[in-house]
Amino acid sequence: MKILVLLTSFLCLGALASKAIASDVSIRGNVNQTLTASDNYFLSKIPLGWTYQSYTNGSLDFLARTPDTQYLLNTNYSYFNYYGPGAAETTLKWGAPASARFSIDHTTPLDKYNLALSWTRSDIQTALLAQTGQFQNFGTSGGQRGFLQTFSATGGVTHDVSRIDTLRWQAAASTNQSDDPSFTSYNDLNSSLTWTRPLSPTMSFTSSLYFDWFSQDDPAQSQRLLWTLSGRINAQVTQLFTVNGGVSEVFVNSWQNNPGAASSTALGFAFTPFTPLTGAGHALNWDAGFNYRLLKTTNVSMSFAQAIAPIITGQLQKSESMSLAVSHQINNASSLSLIASVSRAVTSTSPQSQFFSAGVIYSYRLARDWSANLSYTYRQREDPTSGFVNGNTFLFGLNYSFNVMGGPGAFKSADTERARLRSQQAVGYVFPGYVGLLPAGLSGLAP
Protein backbone atom coordinates (compact mmCIF):
# COMPACT_ATOMS: atom_id res chain seq x y z
CA MET A 1 0.00 0.00 0.00
CA LYS A 2 2.84 2.40 0.87
CA ILE A 3 4.43 1.92 -2.55
CA LEU A 4 1.14 2.64 -4.30
CA VAL A 5 0.50 5.73 -2.18
CA LEU A 6 3.98 7.12 -2.87
CA LEU A 7 3.74 6.39 -6.60
CA THR A 8 0.30 7.95 -6.80
CA SER A 9 1.47 11.03 -4.91
CA PHE A 10 4.48 11.56 -7.18
CA LEU A 11 2.41 11.07 -10.33
CA CYS A 12 -0.29 13.40 -9.10
CA LEU A 13 2.08 16.13 -7.93
CA GLY A 14 4.23 15.91 -11.04
CA ALA A 15 1.28 16.08 -13.38
CA LEU A 16 -0.37 18.94 -11.55
CA ALA A 17 2.85 20.91 -11.16
CA SER A 18 3.81 20.64 -14.82
CA LYS A 19 0.52 22.09 -16.02
CA ALA A 20 -0.67 24.03 -13.01
CA ILE A 21 -0.96 27.28 -14.89
CA ALA A 22 -3.24 25.96 -17.61
CA SER A 23 -5.27 23.56 -15.48
CA ASP A 24 -8.86 23.79 -14.26
CA VAL A 25 -8.99 22.34 -10.73
CA SER A 26 -12.10 21.03 -8.94
CA ILE A 27 -12.38 19.45 -5.48
CA ARG A 28 -15.50 17.91 -3.96
CA GLY A 29 -16.37 15.82 -0.92
CA ASN A 30 -19.12 13.65 0.48
CA VAL A 31 -20.03 12.35 3.95
CA ASN A 32 -22.64 9.61 4.41
CA GLN A 33 -24.08 8.03 7.57
CA THR A 34 -26.39 5.01 7.43
CA LEU A 35 -28.18 2.95 10.07
CA THR A 36 -29.35 -0.55 9.13
CA ALA A 37 -31.59 -3.04 10.96
CA SER A 38 -32.27 -6.59 9.77
CA ASP A 39 -33.95 -9.67 11.27
CA ASN A 40 -31.59 -11.93 9.26
CA TYR A 41 -28.78 -9.78 7.86
CA PHE A 42 -26.51 -12.73 6.98
CA LEU A 43 -29.33 -14.97 5.65
CA SER A 44 -28.62 -17.67 8.23
CA LYS A 45 -30.66 -20.87 8.52
CA ILE A 46 -31.34 -20.15 12.20
CA PRO A 47 -30.80 -16.40 12.81
CA LEU A 48 -29.78 -15.39 16.33
CA GLY A 49 -31.86 -12.20 16.24
CA TRP A 50 -31.83 -8.67 14.90
CA THR A 51 -28.59 -7.24 13.54
CA TYR A 52 -27.90 -3.50 13.58
CA GLN A 53 -25.19 -1.76 11.62
CA SER A 54 -23.80 1.76 11.81
CA TYR A 55 -21.83 2.81 8.74
CA THR A 56 -19.93 6.07 8.19
CA ASN A 57 -18.39 6.87 4.82
CA GLY A 58 -16.39 9.84 3.56
CA SER A 59 -14.88 10.62 0.17
CA LEU A 60 -12.79 13.39 -1.34
CA ASP A 61 -12.16 13.76 -5.09
CA PHE A 62 -9.62 15.94 -6.90
CA LEU A 63 -9.88 16.77 -10.61
CA ALA A 64 -7.45 18.79 -12.73
CA ARG A 65 -8.10 19.40 -16.41
CA THR A 66 -6.14 20.92 -19.26
CA PRO A 67 -7.38 21.22 -22.86
CA ASP A 68 -6.18 17.68 -23.67
CA THR A 69 -5.56 15.90 -20.34
CA GLN A 70 -7.56 15.02 -17.23
CA TYR A 71 -6.08 14.00 -13.85
CA LEU A 72 -8.47 12.47 -11.32
CA LEU A 73 -7.82 11.25 -7.76
CA ASN A 74 -10.68 9.50 -5.89
CA THR A 75 -10.29 8.70 -2.19
CA ASN A 76 -12.73 6.92 0.11
CA TYR A 77 -12.67 5.85 3.76
CA SER A 78 -15.37 4.07 5.75
CA TYR A 79 -16.04 2.63 9.20
CA PHE A 80 -18.79 0.19 10.20
CA ASN A 81 -19.95 -1.58 13.37
CA TYR A 82 -22.37 -4.49 13.94
CA TYR A 83 -24.59 -4.56 17.05
CA GLY A 84 -27.40 -6.69 18.44
CA PRO A 85 -27.89 -10.47 18.91
CA GLY A 86 -27.36 -11.17 15.21
CA ALA A 87 -23.88 -9.64 15.30
CA ALA A 88 -22.68 -12.79 17.09
CA GLU A 89 -22.91 -14.61 13.74
CA THR A 90 -19.75 -12.88 12.51
CA THR A 91 -16.30 -12.42 14.00
CA LEU A 92 -15.97 -9.24 11.91
CA LYS A 93 -17.77 -6.88 14.31
CA TRP A 94 -16.22 -3.78 12.82
CA GLY A 95 -14.12 -2.75 9.84
CA ALA A 96 -12.76 0.09 7.77
CA PRO A 97 -13.20 -0.36 3.98
CA ALA A 98 -11.22 2.18 1.97
CA SER A 99 -10.05 2.90 -1.57
CA ALA A 100 -7.91 5.23 -3.64
CA ARG A 101 -7.66 5.57 -7.40
CA PHE A 102 -5.55 7.89 -9.54
CA SER A 103 -6.23 8.09 -13.29
CA ILE A 104 -4.95 10.06 -16.28
CA ASP A 105 -6.89 10.53 -19.53
CA HIS A 106 -5.13 12.16 -22.47
CA THR A 107 -6.89 13.04 -25.72
CA THR A 108 -5.48 13.68 -29.20
CA PRO A 109 -7.41 14.31 -32.45
CA LEU A 110 -7.66 10.53 -33.18
CA ASP A 111 -6.75 8.81 -29.91
CA LYS A 112 -7.61 8.77 -26.24
CA TYR A 113 -5.15 7.24 -23.77
CA ASN A 114 -5.95 6.19 -20.20
CA LEU A 115 -3.88 4.98 -17.26
CA ALA A 116 -5.00 4.25 -13.69
CA LEU A 117 -3.59 2.89 -10.42
CA SER A 118 -5.89 1.82 -7.61
CA TRP A 119 -6.02 0.23 -4.17
CA THR A 120 -9.13 -1.16 -2.51
CA ARG A 121 -9.77 -2.68 0.91
CA SER A 122 -13.20 -4.37 0.90
CA ASP A 123 -15.26 -6.59 3.19
CA ILE A 124 -15.23 -10.13 1.72
CA GLN A 125 -18.32 -11.26 3.65
CA THR A 126 -20.57 -8.52 2.35
CA ALA A 127 -19.27 -8.88 -1.20
CA LEU A 128 -19.88 -12.66 -1.17
CA LEU A 129 -23.36 -12.12 0.23
CA ALA A 130 -24.21 -9.84 -2.71
CA GLN A 131 -22.49 -12.01 -5.33
CA THR A 132 -23.46 -15.51 -4.20
CA GLY A 133 -26.16 -15.06 -1.56
CA GLN A 134 -24.01 -17.11 0.83
CA PHE A 135 -22.38 -15.88 4.04
CA GLN A 136 -19.10 -17.46 5.15
CA ASN A 137 -17.66 -16.46 8.49
CA PHE A 138 -13.98 -15.69 7.92
CA GLY A 139 -11.40 -15.51 10.66
CA THR A 140 -10.92 -17.33 13.91
CA SER A 141 -9.75 -14.70 16.42
CA GLY A 142 -11.23 -11.27 16.59
CA GLY A 143 -12.78 -8.67 14.36
CA GLN A 144 -9.94 -7.48 12.15
CA ARG A 145 -10.21 -10.29 9.59
CA GLY A 146 -12.12 -10.92 6.40
CA PHE A 147 -10.85 -7.99 4.30
CA LEU A 148 -9.53 -8.20 0.77
CA GLN A 149 -6.86 -5.81 -0.46
CA THR A 150 -6.66 -5.33 -4.21
CA PHE A 151 -3.86 -3.49 -6.01
CA SER A 152 -4.43 -2.91 -9.70
CA ALA A 153 -3.06 -1.06 -12.70
CA THR A 154 -5.04 -0.46 -15.89
CA GLY A 155 -4.31 1.22 -19.17
CA GLY A 156 -5.50 1.43 -22.72
CA VAL A 157 -6.10 3.44 -25.85
CA THR A 158 -9.14 4.27 -27.98
CA HIS A 159 -8.46 4.97 -31.66
CA ASP A 160 -10.80 6.39 -34.31
CA VAL A 161 -10.04 4.12 -37.26
CA SER A 162 -12.43 5.99 -39.54
CA ARG A 163 -15.26 8.47 -39.30
CA ILE A 164 -17.55 5.79 -37.85
CA ASP A 165 -15.27 2.97 -36.65
CA THR A 166 -13.61 2.96 -33.24
CA LEU A 167 -11.13 0.47 -31.78
CA ARG A 168 -10.41 0.24 -28.06
CA TRP A 169 -7.67 -1.81 -26.38
CA GLN A 170 -7.68 -2.15 -22.61
CA ALA A 171 -5.49 -4.14 -20.20
CA ALA A 172 -5.44 -4.59 -16.43
CA ALA A 173 -3.31 -6.40 -13.86
CA SER A 174 -4.23 -6.93 -10.22
CA THR A 175 -3.10 -8.78 -7.12
CA ASN A 176 -5.52 -9.75 -4.35
CA GLN A 177 -4.54 -10.51 -0.77
CA SER A 178 -6.40 -10.92 2.51
CA ASP A 179 -5.54 -10.67 6.20
CA ASP A 180 -7.55 -13.87 6.78
CA PRO A 181 -5.48 -17.09 6.64
CA SER A 182 -8.41 -19.02 5.13
CA PHE A 183 -8.31 -16.84 2.00
CA THR A 184 -5.88 -17.83 -0.76
CA SER A 185 -4.38 -14.86 -2.57
CA TYR A 186 -4.36 -14.66 -6.36
CA ASN A 187 -3.22 -12.56 -9.32
CA ASP A 188 -5.27 -11.66 -12.36
CA LEU A 189 -4.35 -10.31 -15.79
CA ASN A 190 -6.91 -9.41 -18.43
CA SER A 191 -7.06 -7.64 -21.77
CA SER A 192 -9.78 -6.75 -24.27
CA LEU A 193 -10.09 -5.47 -27.81
CA THR A 194 -13.36 -3.77 -28.76
CA TRP A 195 -14.68 -2.53 -32.10
CA THR A 196 -17.66 -0.15 -32.20
CA ARG A 197 -19.60 0.93 -35.31
CA PRO A 198 -22.87 2.89 -35.52
CA LEU A 199 -25.36 1.14 -37.81
CA SER A 200 -27.69 4.14 -37.90
CA PRO A 201 -28.19 7.41 -35.99
CA THR A 202 -30.08 5.44 -33.31
CA MET A 203 -28.31 2.04 -33.34
CA SER A 204 -24.75 0.87 -32.71
CA PHE A 205 -22.97 -2.48 -32.84
CA THR A 206 -20.06 -3.51 -30.61
CA SER A 207 -17.94 -6.64 -30.86
CA SER A 208 -15.14 -7.56 -28.47
CA LEU A 209 -12.56 -10.19 -27.63
CA TYR A 210 -11.75 -10.56 -23.92
CA PHE A 211 -8.93 -12.55 -22.31
CA ASP A 212 -8.44 -13.27 -18.59
CA TRP A 213 -5.62 -15.20 -16.87
CA PHE A 214 -6.12 -16.17 -13.24
CA SER A 215 -3.36 -17.60 -11.02
CA GLN A 216 -3.90 -18.59 -7.40
CA ASP A 217 -1.15 -18.92 -4.77
CA ASP A 218 -2.30 -22.33 -3.48
CA PRO A 219 -0.09 -25.45 -3.12
CA ALA A 220 -1.58 -26.93 -6.32
CA GLN A 221 -0.75 -23.71 -8.25
CA SER A 222 -4.26 -23.46 -9.73
CA GLN A 223 -4.64 -21.43 -12.91
CA ARG A 224 -7.35 -20.57 -15.37
CA LEU A 225 -7.64 -19.05 -18.84
CA LEU A 226 -10.94 -17.50 -19.90
CA TRP A 227 -11.73 -16.19 -23.40
CA THR A 228 -14.91 -14.38 -24.39
CA LEU A 229 -15.99 -13.42 -27.91
CA SER A 230 -19.08 -11.20 -27.91
CA GLY A 231 -21.36 -9.00 -29.99
CA ARG A 232 -23.75 -6.35 -28.74
CA ILE A 233 -26.42 -4.00 -30.12
CA ASN A 234 -27.78 -0.82 -28.51
CA ALA A 235 -30.77 0.87 -30.12
CA GLN A 236 -33.02 3.80 -29.34
CA VAL A 237 -36.30 2.66 -30.88
CA THR A 238 -38.15 5.85 -30.00
CA GLN A 239 -37.44 8.90 -27.87
CA LEU A 240 -39.00 7.02 -24.93
CA PHE A 241 -37.88 3.43 -25.57
CA THR A 242 -34.34 1.99 -25.75
CA VAL A 243 -33.25 -1.63 -26.01
CA ASN A 244 -29.94 -3.46 -25.74
CA GLY A 245 -28.76 -7.02 -26.02
CA GLY A 246 -25.67 -9.13 -26.46
CA VAL A 247 -24.47 -12.68 -27.03
CA SER A 248 -21.06 -14.08 -26.16
CA GLU A 249 -19.28 -17.43 -26.28
CA VAL A 250 -17.11 -18.21 -23.26
CA PHE A 251 -14.16 -20.61 -23.42
CA VAL A 252 -12.50 -21.78 -20.20
CA ASN A 253 -9.35 -23.84 -19.66
CA SER A 254 -8.32 -24.69 -16.08
CA TRP A 255 -5.40 -26.69 -14.73
CA GLN A 256 -3.01 -27.16 -11.81
CA ASN A 257 0.76 -26.90 -12.24
CA ASN A 258 1.27 -29.02 -9.12
CA PRO A 259 -1.82 -31.27 -8.96
CA GLY A 260 -0.31 -33.65 -6.42
CA ALA A 261 0.04 -30.95 -3.74
CA ALA A 262 -2.36 -30.77 -0.84
CA SER A 263 -5.32 -28.50 -1.47
CA SER A 264 -5.81 -25.49 0.80
CA THR A 265 -9.22 -26.95 1.76
CA ALA A 266 -7.29 -29.48 3.89
CA LEU A 267 -6.21 -26.75 6.30
CA GLY A 268 -9.46 -27.01 8.21
CA PHE A 269 -10.98 -23.64 7.30
CA ALA A 270 -14.66 -23.31 6.42
CA PHE A 271 -13.91 -21.24 3.34
CA THR A 272 -13.77 -23.10 0.01
CA PRO A 273 -11.20 -21.54 -2.34
CA PHE A 274 -11.07 -21.63 -6.12
CA THR A 275 -11.17 -25.24 -7.35
CA PRO A 276 -10.54 -25.62 -11.08
CA LEU A 277 -12.20 -28.28 -13.17
CA THR A 278 -9.16 -29.61 -15.01
CA GLY A 279 -9.70 -29.45 -18.75
CA ALA A 280 -11.57 -27.17 -21.10
CA GLY A 281 -15.18 -26.12 -21.59
CA HIS A 282 -17.36 -23.52 -23.23
CA ALA A 283 -20.79 -21.96 -22.71
CA LEU A 284 -23.07 -19.28 -24.08
CA ASN A 285 -23.64 -15.99 -22.28
CA TRP A 286 -26.42 -13.61 -23.25
CA ASP A 287 -28.28 -10.60 -21.91
CA ALA A 288 -31.11 -8.33 -23.01
CA GLY A 289 -32.81 -5.31 -21.55
CA PHE A 290 -34.93 -2.27 -22.17
CA ASN A 291 -35.67 1.12 -20.66
CA TYR A 292 -39.02 2.84 -21.18
CA ARG A 293 -39.97 6.34 -20.12
CA LEU A 294 -43.51 5.56 -19.03
CA LEU A 295 -44.31 9.10 -17.91
CA LYS A 296 -42.40 12.36 -17.87
CA THR A 297 -41.09 11.53 -14.40
CA THR A 298 -41.31 7.73 -14.44
CA ASN A 299 -38.85 5.21 -15.93
CA VAL A 300 -39.23 1.44 -16.20
CA SER A 301 -36.31 -0.86 -16.97
CA MET A 302 -36.01 -4.62 -17.19
CA SER A 303 -33.12 -6.98 -17.87
CA PHE A 304 -32.54 -10.69 -18.47
CA ALA A 305 -29.17 -12.42 -18.40
CA GLN A 306 -27.28 -15.68 -18.36
CA ALA A 307 -23.70 -15.17 -17.27
CA ILE A 308 -20.55 -17.02 -16.29
CA ALA A 309 -18.37 -14.66 -14.29
CA PRO A 310 -15.74 -14.82 -11.51
CA ILE A 311 -16.72 -13.82 -7.99
CA ILE A 312 -14.45 -12.06 -5.50
CA THR A 313 -12.63 -15.32 -4.61
CA GLY A 314 -11.82 -16.13 -8.26
CA GLN A 315 -14.33 -18.99 -8.42
CA LEU A 316 -16.48 -19.04 -11.58
CA GLN A 317 -20.22 -18.75 -11.01
CA LYS A 318 -22.95 -19.45 -13.56
CA SER A 319 -26.17 -17.49 -13.05
CA GLU A 320 -29.50 -16.81 -14.72
CA SER A 321 -31.33 -13.68 -13.66
CA MET A 322 -34.23 -11.34 -14.33
CA SER A 323 -34.60 -7.89 -12.77
CA LEU A 324 -37.10 -5.03 -12.82
CA ALA A 325 -36.68 -1.42 -11.71
CA VAL A 326 -39.20 1.43 -11.59
CA SER A 327 -38.16 4.96 -10.64
CA HIS A 328 -40.50 7.91 -10.17
CA GLN A 329 -39.60 11.54 -9.51
CA ILE A 330 -42.33 12.73 -7.15
CA ASN A 331 -41.23 16.38 -7.18
CA ASN A 332 -38.01 18.41 -7.22
CA ALA A 333 -37.12 17.21 -3.74
CA SER A 334 -38.19 13.55 -3.58
CA SER A 335 -38.17 10.34 -5.59
CA LEU A 336 -39.34 6.75 -5.19
CA SER A 337 -37.78 3.59 -6.66
CA LEU A 338 -38.93 -0.03 -6.73
CA ILE A 339 -36.55 -2.90 -7.50
CA ALA A 340 -37.01 -6.66 -7.81
CA SER A 341 -34.90 -9.54 -9.08
CA VAL A 342 -35.05 -13.33 -9.30
CA SER A 343 -32.06 -15.53 -10.10
CA ARG A 344 -30.41 -18.89 -9.68
CA ALA A 345 -26.70 -19.60 -9.47
CA VAL A 346 -24.27 -22.49 -9.19
CA THR A 347 -20.49 -22.97 -8.87
CA SER A 348 -18.28 -26.05 -9.17
CA THR A 349 -18.19 -26.35 -5.36
CA SER A 350 -21.78 -25.47 -4.42
CA PRO A 351 -25.24 -26.73 -5.48
CA GLN A 352 -27.67 -24.61 -7.45
CA SER A 353 -29.49 -22.03 -5.34
CA GLN A 354 -32.45 -19.81 -6.11
CA PHE A 355 -32.78 -16.20 -4.99
CA PHE A 356 -35.38 -13.47 -4.85
CA SER A 357 -35.11 -9.88 -3.68
CA ALA A 358 -37.39 -6.85 -3.74
CA GLY A 359 -37.12 -3.40 -2.28
CA VAL A 360 -38.37 0.15 -2.17
CA ILE A 361 -36.22 3.28 -1.81
CA TYR A 362 -37.46 6.75 -0.91
CA SER A 363 -35.07 9.68 -1.33
CA TYR A 364 -35.61 13.25 -0.15
CA ARG A 365 -33.48 16.36 -0.64
CA LEU A 366 -33.44 18.25 2.66
CA ALA A 367 -31.36 21.19 1.37
CA ARG A 368 -28.98 21.99 -1.46
CA ASP A 369 -26.19 19.82 -0.02
CA TRP A 370 -28.20 17.53 2.27
CA SER A 371 -30.27 14.47 1.35
CA ALA A 372 -31.83 11.51 3.14
CA ASN A 373 -33.12 8.12 2.07
CA LEU A 374 -35.23 5.34 3.52
CA SER A 375 -35.31 1.82 2.13
CA TYR A 376 -36.74 -1.61 2.76
CA THR A 377 -35.37 -4.80 1.17
CA TYR A 378 -36.67 -8.36 1.29
CA ARG A 379 -34.22 -11.15 0.38
CA GLN A 380 -34.64 -14.90 0.22
CA ARG A 381 -32.53 -17.92 -0.72
CA GLU A 382 -33.44 -21.56 -1.27
CA ASP A 383 -30.81 -24.28 -1.61
CA PRO A 384 -30.37 -27.99 -0.75
CA THR A 385 -28.13 -27.24 2.23
CA SER A 386 -30.05 -24.57 4.18
CA GLY A 387 -33.51 -24.95 2.68
CA PHE A 388 -35.57 -21.75 2.62
CA VAL A 389 -34.18 -18.67 4.39
CA ASN A 390 -35.23 -15.03 4.18
CA GLY A 391 -34.60 -11.67 5.75
CA ASN A 392 -35.98 -8.12 6.00
CA THR A 393 -33.64 -5.13 6.01
CA PHE A 394 -34.46 -1.50 6.85
CA LEU A 395 -32.03 1.33 6.13
CA PHE A 396 -31.90 5.04 6.91
CA GLY A 397 -29.22 7.21 5.36
CA LEU A 398 -28.16 10.84 5.67
CA ASN A 399 -25.85 12.33 3.06
CA TYR A 400 -23.93 15.62 2.88
CA SER A 401 -22.15 16.70 -0.32
CA PHE A 402 -19.90 19.74 -0.49
CA ASN A 403 -17.87 21.51 -3.15
CA VAL A 404 -14.46 22.86 -2.14
CA MET A 405 -13.28 24.28 -5.46
CA GLY A 406 -14.51 24.50 -9.04
CA GLY A 407 -17.84 23.39 -10.42
CA PRO A 408 -19.49 20.11 -9.32
CA GLY A 409 -20.49 19.40 -12.93
CA ALA A 410 -16.83 18.89 -13.86
CA PHE A 411 -17.02 15.33 -12.47
CA LYS A 412 -20.03 14.32 -14.57
CA SER A 413 -18.17 12.35 -17.25
CA ALA A 414 -16.04 10.55 -14.65
CA ASP A 415 -19.13 9.61 -12.62
CA THR A 416 -20.83 8.26 -15.74
CA GLU A 417 -17.84 6.05 -16.54
CA ARG A 418 -17.60 4.73 -12.98
CA ALA A 419 -21.32 3.90 -12.97
CA ARG A 420 -20.88 2.03 -16.26
CA LEU A 421 -18.00 -0.01 -14.87
CA ARG A 422 -19.88 -0.85 -11.68
CA SER A 423 -22.85 -1.98 -13.76
CA GLN A 424 -20.60 -4.29 -15.78
CA GLN A 425 -18.95 -5.73 -12.69
CA ALA A 426 -22.32 -6.44 -11.04
CA VAL A 427 -23.38 -8.80 -13.86
CA GLY A 428 -24.07 -12.20 -12.27
CA TYR A 429 -24.80 -10.87 -8.76
CA VAL A 430 -27.73 -12.67 -7.16
CA PHE A 431 -28.60 -9.61 -5.05
CA PRO A 432 -27.78 -6.64 -7.37
CA GLY A 433 -30.27 -4.36 -5.65
CA TYR A 434 -28.67 -5.12 -2.29
CA VAL A 435 -25.36 -3.70 -3.51
CA GLY A 436 -27.19 -0.57 -4.68
CA LEU A 437 -28.50 0.01 -1.16
CA LEU A 438 -25.04 -0.23 0.41
CA PRO A 439 -22.65 2.69 0.81
CA ALA A 440 -19.60 2.79 -1.47
CA GLY A 441 -16.76 0.56 -0.36
CA LEU A 442 -18.79 -2.40 0.90
CA SER A 443 -19.50 -4.03 -2.44
CA GLY A 444 -16.01 -5.19 -3.17
CA LEU A 445 -15.99 -3.39 -6.45
CA ALA A 446 -13.36 -1.14 -7.88
CA PRO A 447 -13.36 2.34 -6.36
N, C-alpha and C positions, 0 to 999 in steps of 0.2 A: 504493500500500500504506500509506503514512504517513497519508493522509487517512482510510482505513478504520480503521486502528489507533486514531487519535485519536478518531474518531467513536464507535467501539465502547467505548473507555475512558470517554468522557464519559457515554454512555448507561448503561453498567454501573455507574459510580460514582454517577450521579444516581439510578438506580433503587434501588440498594442503600441509599444514604444516606437516601432519603425514607421507606423502610419497614424500616430496620434493626432497629427495636425489635421489630416483629411478625414478622420473617422467620425461617425455618428454613434455616440455611446448611449445605451439605455440600460437601466438597472431596475429590477422589480423584485418584490418579495411576496410571500404568502405564509400565513399561519393558520393551521386548522386544528380544531379540537373535536373529537368525537367520543360519544359514550354509547356502548353497545350492551344489550342484554339479550340472552338467548337461553331457552330451556334445554337445548342440546346443541351447543356451539360446535362440538367436534363430531357430531353425528355418531355417537356411541350407541352400542346395542342396549346397554343399561346405563343411561346418564345418571350422574351423581346428583344433579340438581342444576339450578340456574348458574350461568357463567356471565360475569360482567367484565367488560374491558374498557379501559381508559386509554385513548390514543392521542398523542400530540405530535403534530408534524409541522415542520418549517422548511421553506425553500427560499433560495436566493439565486436569481439568474442575472448574468451579465452578457450584454450583446454589444459588439462593436462592428460597425459597417463602414466600408469604403465603397466607391463606385463598383468595384469588381470582386470584393472579398467580404466574407462575413465570419466573425469569430464569436462563438457562443460557449459560455460556461454555465452549466446547470449544476446546482448543489442542492442536496436534500438530506435532512436529518430528522429522525423520528424516535419516539419513545412510547412503549406500551406496557400495560400492566393488566394481568388477569386477577379477578377477585371472585368470591363466592364459592359454594360447594363444588360446582363444576370445574373450577380451576385446578382441583386436585387431579384431574385426568391428564395433566401435562406437567412435565418437570420444567418447562420453559415458562415461568411465571411472569417474566418481564424480558424486554429486549429493546434493541436500538437499531432498527434498519436504517440504512443510509446509502447515499449514492453520489457520484460526481461524474460529470461527463464534459469533456472539452472537444469541440468540433470546429473545423475550418471548412468553408465552402468558397471556392474560387471559380469565377465565371469568365469565360472568353467568348468571342462571337460564335464559336461552334462547339465549345466544350464546357462542361461543368465538372470540377474536381471536388472530391470530398475526402476528409480524413477525420477520424474521431478516436479518442482514447476514453475509456470509461472504467469505473469501479463501482460494484454494487454489493451491498451486504443485505441479504434478504432472509426472511423467515421460511425455512423449508416446510414446516408443518402447514402453514397457511397456504403456501403455494401448491402443495400436494393436495390439500383439501379442495382447492378450486379446480385443479387439473384432473384429478382422478376421483374425487369424492371420498377418498379414504384418508383417515388420520392415523399417522404412525408416530408414536411417542419416542422421540430421539433422546439420547443422553441418559446417563445413569446416576449423575451426582450434581444436582443443582440446576440453576436456571440460566446458565450462560451458554447453553448448547443448542444445537439445531439451527445454526445460521450458515448460509452458503455465501462465500465470497467469490465474486466473478470479476476477473480482469480481462478486458477485451480491447482489441484494436481493429478498426474497420477502415476501409478506404475504397475508392472507386472513381469511375469517370463516366459521364454521360456525353455521347457524341451525336451531333445531328448529321447523319449520313447524307440526307437529302432534305428537301423542303418538307417532306412528310414522314420520313423514316428516322427513328431514333434508336441508337444502341446504348445499352447501359451495362457496364461490368462492375461488379461489386464483390469484395472479398472481406472475410472477417476471421480472426483467430481469437480464441478465448481459453482461459484456464479456470477451473472451478474447484474450490477447496472448501472444506468445512471444519469447524472446530469440534465436531462430533466424531468420535472414533468409529461409529457404525456407518459413516458415510465414506464411500470410496471416491476419491478425487478423479477428475478426468479432464482431458483437453479436447478441444473441438476446432476444426478448421473447415470453413465452407466458402463457396464461391458461386456466383451466378452470372449468367449472360442473358440479357433481356432485349428483345426487339419489339418496338411499338410502332404501329402504323394506324392512322385514322382511315376508316373505310368510308366515312361520310362526315358531314359537320356534326352529327349527333351520335356517331358510333365509332369505336376504336377497337383494334385487335392487338393483343399482346401475347407473345410466345416467349418462353424462357427455358433455359437449361440450368438446373441447380445441382450442385455437388456438395456433399457433407462427409467429412471424415471424423470419426469419433474414436478416441483411444482412452481406455480407463486404466488407472494405476492399480489394478488388482493383481494377485499372484499369477492368474492365468493369462494376463496381458490381453484382455478382451478388446476387440476392435470391430469397427463397423464402417462400411461404405454405403452411402445412400445417394442415389441419383433420381432426379425428378425431371421429366420432360412435360411441359404444360402449355396449354393455350387458353386464352381468356378473352371474352367479349364484354364490353361495357357500352350500354346504349341508353340514350334519353329518348324514350318513345314519344312522350309529350312533355310539355312544360311541367306537368304535375307527376309524371310517372317515369321512373328509371329502373332498368333491369341490369343484372350482371350475372355472369356464369362462367365456369371454367372446368376443364377436364385435364387430368394429369395422370401419367403412368409413373409409378414408383418402383424402383429396382433397389433391392437391399442385398448386401453380401456381408455376412458376419463370420468371424473366426476368432480363435484364440492362439496366440503365438506360443503359449506354454500351457497346453490343455491338461497336462498331467498335474499341474500345481493345485494345491488346495484352494477351493473357492472361498471368498470372503464371507459367505453365508455360514461357514463352519466356525466362525468366531463366537457364535452364541448371541449375536445381536438380533433384534426383532426386525430390523430393516432389511429388505431384500434388494440387493443392488442390481445393476444391469446384468442380464444373463443372455448372451447371444444364442440364437439358434444357428448352429454351424451350418453353413451352406448359403444358398442364394434363393431369393424369392422375388415376386413382383405382385403388385396390386393396383387397382384403379382408384384414384381420388377424384372427387367431383364436388362442386358447390354451385348453388344458384340462389339468387335473392332479388328482392325488389324493394323500392321505396316509393310510396304514394302520398302525395300531399292531399289528404282527404278534405281538409278545410284550410282556410288561410292560416290558422294557427295550430293545425293538427297534422301530424305526420304518422304514417303507418309503415313499418318495415318488417320484412319476414325473410328468413334465410334457411336453407337446407344444405347439409354437407355430410360427406363421408371422407374422413381424413385419417391418415397414418402420420403421426408426428411424435417427436421425442418430448418427454416430460422433463422436469427439472433434474431428475436423476440420470438422464440419458436413455432410460428405457423407452422403447417404442410403444405407443398406444394407438390402437385402432378404435375409432369412434364414429357413430352415426348420430346426427343431431338435427333438431328443428327448433327455431327460436322465433319469437314474435315480440315486437316492441311498438308501443303507442306513446307518443309524446304530445302534450297539449299545452300551449301557452295560454294561461288563464287571463293574465293581464301583463302590464309592463314589469310587475314586481314578482309574480309567482308563476309556477309551472307544475305540471303533474305528468308523471311517466308511469307506464305499466309495462312490465317485462315478464316473459314466460319462456321456458325452454324445456324440452324433453330430449333425452339422449341415452345411449347405451355405449359402453366402452369395455375393452378387454386388452390385456397385455399377455406376454408369454409366461408370466409368473402369477397371474391372477385370473379368476373366472370372470365371465361376462356379468356386468352389473348394469342396472337400469336406474336412471336418475330423472328427477323432475324438480323444477324450481319455478317460483313465481313471486313477484314483488311489486310494490308500489312505492314511488318516490315523490315526495312533495318538496319543492324548493321555493324559498321566499327571500327576496332581496330586502334586507332591513334598511340599508343605506347605500351610498355609492360604493363603499369599499367593504361592506358587511353583508353576509348572506347566511342563511340557515337552511337545513334540510332535515326532513323526517322520512324514515323509510321502514317498511316491513317486508321481510323476505321469508318465504316458506321453502324448505328444501327437504327432499326425501331421496333415499337410496334403497334399492332392493338387490340383494345378491345371495348366493348360496351359503355364504359363511355367516353373515349377520342377520339374514332375513330382511324384514322391513324395518327401517329406521327413519325418523323424520325429526325436524327441528324448526322452531320459529325464532326469528331474530328481529329485534327492534333496534333502530339506530337513530341517534340525534347528533347532528353536526353543526358546528359554528365555524365560519370561515371569514378571515380578514385578509384582503389583498391590498397591497400598497405599491406605489410607484415612487422610486427614489430619484430617477433621472430619465429624461427622454420620454417618448410616447409609448404607452402600453401596446398600441397597435403594431409596433415594430416586431413583436414576437409572433405575430399571427402565422406567418409561413412556417416557422419552426414548430409551433404548436400543432399545426395541421399535419406535418410530417411525423411527429412523435405519436399522434393519435392513429395515423395510418399504420405505423410499425406495431403499436400495441394491439391493434385490431388483427393484424396478421399473426402475431405471436399467440393470440388467444384462440386461434383456430384449434379445435379439438378439446377445449376445456368443457368439462361436464357441468360446471356451474359458472358460465361466463358472466351472468348478471351479478353473481356474488362478488367477483373481482371488481366490477364497476361500482359496487357500494363501499369498497374498502378504500382507505386513504392511499396515496401513492407510497410505494416502498414496501407494501406487504404482499404484493402479487408475485414477486419474484421475477418481474420483467425488467427489461433494460430501462435505465433511468431516462 
